[in-house]
Amino acid sequence: MVEEPTEPDITGLTHIDEDGAAHMVDVGQKSETERIAAAEGWVKMKAETLQLIRSGNAKKGDVIGVARLAGIMAAKQTSNLIPLCHPLMLSKVSVDIEEDTTLPGLRVEATAKLTGRTGVEMEALTAVSVACLTIYDMAKAVDRAMEIRDIRLVKKSGGKSGSWSRLSTGDEH
């Protein structure tokens, strides 16, 4: 059965019941569909810090490699970090970290995927957040002024609400 895309219900929050108490949403009756979400964020730093990371000479080691792994591990643990998230059997998590000399800094993108009854937006956002935090942790000894910025959902697909993309909505806050 293919579910038709619908607009999200903005009249109420799904994790709040009629009495105002927080609760975990029952997804048992939802159809299983392929669900994909992508998120992004970035870490702005001094040009010298970016050069140190690029050279592989950071005191704590391979900043980009460790941050990528931390993001993947975090996505898999999202339900342990965010109280009302469902534990999910992710079929894929990818974390890409690219240099951006115009910041200067590192741009982080994460994608989470599964076939299931609930979305993976929180997993993608968690992956980006923890990867950015790991970059900060590994380079803070040389640059405490680094900034973690603009962590946000970029796109999602699957489920009752269908597909959404930041670019197609013009939602650039």
C-alpha positions as CSV (number, residue, x, y, z in Angstrom):
1,M,0.0,0.0,0.0
2,V,1.4,3.4,-1.0
3,E,0.6,6.2,1.4
4,E,-0.2,9.6,-0.1
5,P,1.9,12.5,1.0
6,T,0.1,14.9,3.4
7,E,0.9,18.1,5.1
8,P,2.1,17.7,8.7
9,D,-0.5,18.4,11.4
10,I,0.6,21.7,12.9
11,T,-2.3,21.9,15.3
12,G,-0.7,19.8,17.9
13,L,2.6,18.1,18.8
14,T,2.6,14.4,18.3
15,H,4.6,13.6,21.4
16,I,2.1,15.4,23.7
17,D,-1.2,13.6,24.6
18,E,-4.5,15.2,25.2
19,D,-3.6,15.8,28.9
20,G,-0.3,17.6,28.0
21,A,1.9,14.7,29.1
22,A,4.8,13.6,27.0
23,H,4.5,10.1,25.5
24,M,6.1,7.9,22.8
25,V,4.0,7.9,19.6
26,D,2.5,4.5,18.7
27,V,3.7,3.7,15.2
28,G,2.4,0.1,15.3
29,Q,-0.4,0.8,12.7
30,K,1.9,2.8,10.3
31,S,2.9,1.2,7.0
32,E,6.5,0.1,6.6
33,T,8.1,2.3,3.9
34,E,11.7,3.2,2.9
35,R,12.6,6.3,4.9
36,I,15.6,8.4,4.3
37,A,16.7,11.6,6.0
38,A,19.7,13.9,5.4
39,A,21.1,16.6,7.7
40,E,23.9,19.0,7.6
41,G,26.0,21.3,9.8
42,W,29.4,22.9,10.0
43,V,32.3,23.8,12.3
44,K,34.0,27.1,11.6
45,M,37.6,27.4,12.8
46,K,40.8,29.3,12.3
47,A,42.5,28.6,8.9
48,E,45.5,27.3,10.9
49,T,43.2,24.8,12.7
50,L,41.8,23.5,9.4
51,Q,45.4,23.2,8.1
52,L,46.4,21.2,11.2
53,I,43.4,18.8,10.7
54,R,44.2,18.5,7.0
55,S,47.8,17.6,7.7
56,G,46.8,14.8,10.0
57,N,49.0,16.3,12.8
58,A,46.3,17.1,15.3
59,K,47.4,15.9,18.8
60,K,44.5,13.5,19.2
61,G,44.9,11.9,15.7
62,D,42.7,11.7,12.6
63,V,40.0,14.3,13.4
64,I,37.9,13.7,10.3
65,G,38.0,9.9,10.6
66,V,37.1,9.8,14.2
67,A,34.3,12.4,13.8
68,R,32.9,10.3,10.9
69,L,32.9,7.2,13.1
70,A,31.4,9.1,16.1
71,G,28.5,10.4,13.9
72,I,27.7,6.9,12.7
73,M,27.8,5.5,16.2
74,A,25.7,8.3,17.5
75,A,23.0,7.7,14.9
76,K,22.7,4.1,16.1
77,Q,22.3,5.4,19.7
78,T,19.7,8.1,19.0
79,S,16.9,6.4,21.0
80,N,19.2,6.3,24.0
81,L,19.8,10.1,23.8
82,I,16.5,11.5,22.8
83,P,13.8,10.3,25.2
84,L,10.8,9.7,22.9
85,C,12.7,8.4,19.9
86,H,12.0,4.8,18.8
87,P,14.9,2.4,18.7
88,L,15.5,1.7,15.0
89,M,17.2,-0.9,12.9
90,L,19.0,1.4,10.5
91,S,20.0,-0.1,7.2
92,K,22.5,2.7,6.4
93,V,24.2,5.7,8.0
94,S,26.7,7.7,6.2
95,V,28.7,10.7,7.4
96,D,30.6,12.9,5.0
97,I,33.0,15.6,6.2
98,E,34.5,18.0,3.7
99,E,36.9,20.9,4.0
100,D,35.5,24.4,3.2
101,T,38.2,27.0,3.0
102,T,35.6,29.8,2.7
103,L,34.4,29.2,6.3
104,P,37.2,28.2,7.0
105,G,36.2,24.8,8.5
106,L,34.5,21.5,8.0
107,R,31.1,20.8,6.6
108,V,29.3,17.7,7.9
109,E,26.5,15.8,6.1
110,A,24.8,12.7,7.3
111,T,22.2,10.4,5.8
112,A,20.2,7.8,7.6
113,K,18.1,5.1,6.0
114,L,15.8,2.2,6.9
115,T,12.6,0.4,5.9
116,G,10.2,0.9,8.8
117,R,7.3,2.6,10.5
118,T,8.9,5.9,11.6
119,G,11.3,8.4,10.2
120,V,15.1,8.8,10.6
121,E,15.3,12.6,10.8
122,M,16.5,12.4,14.4
123,E,19.2,9.9,13.5
124,A,20.6,12.1,10.7
125,L,20.5,15.2,13.0
126,T,22.2,13.3,15.8
127,A,24.9,12.0,13.5
128,V,25.7,15.5,12.3
129,S,25.6,16.9,15.9
130,V,28.0,14.4,17.4
131,A,30.4,14.5,14.4
132,C,30.6,18.3,14.9
133,L,31.1,17.9,18.6
134,T,33.8,15.4,18.0
135,I,35.6,17.8,15.7
136,Y,35.4,20.4,18.4
137,D,36.7,18.0,21.1
138,M,39.6,16.8,19.0
139,A,40.8,20.3,18.0
140,K,39.8,22.5,21.0
141,A,43.3,22.5,22.4
142,V,44.4,24.7,19.5
143,D,41.2,26.6,18.8
144,R,38.6,27.0,21.6
145,A,36.8,29.7,19.5
146,M,35.5,27.1,16.9
147,E,31.8,27.5,16.2
148,I,29.3,24.7,15.5
149,R,26.6,26.1,13.3
150,D,23.5,25.5,11.3
151,I,22.7,21.9,12.2
152,R,19.5,21.2,10.3
153,L,17.4,18.7,8.3
154,V,18.1,19.0,4.6
155,K,15.6,16.5,3.3
156,K,13.5,13.5,4.1
157,S,11.4,11.0,2.3
158,G,9.0,8.2,3.1
159,G,6.1,7.7,5.3
160,K,2.7,9.3,5.4
161,S,4.1,12.9,5.0
162,G,6.0,12.0,1.9
163,S,9.1,13.9,0.8
164,W,10.3,17.2,2.0
165,S,13.4,19.2,1.0
166,R,14.7,22.5,2.4
167,L,15.5,23.6,-1.1
168,S,12.0,22.9,-2.5
169,T,10.3,24.7,0.3
170,G,12.5,27.7,0.4
171,D,12.7,27.2,4.1
172,E,16.2,28.7,4.7
173,H,15.6,30.4,8.2
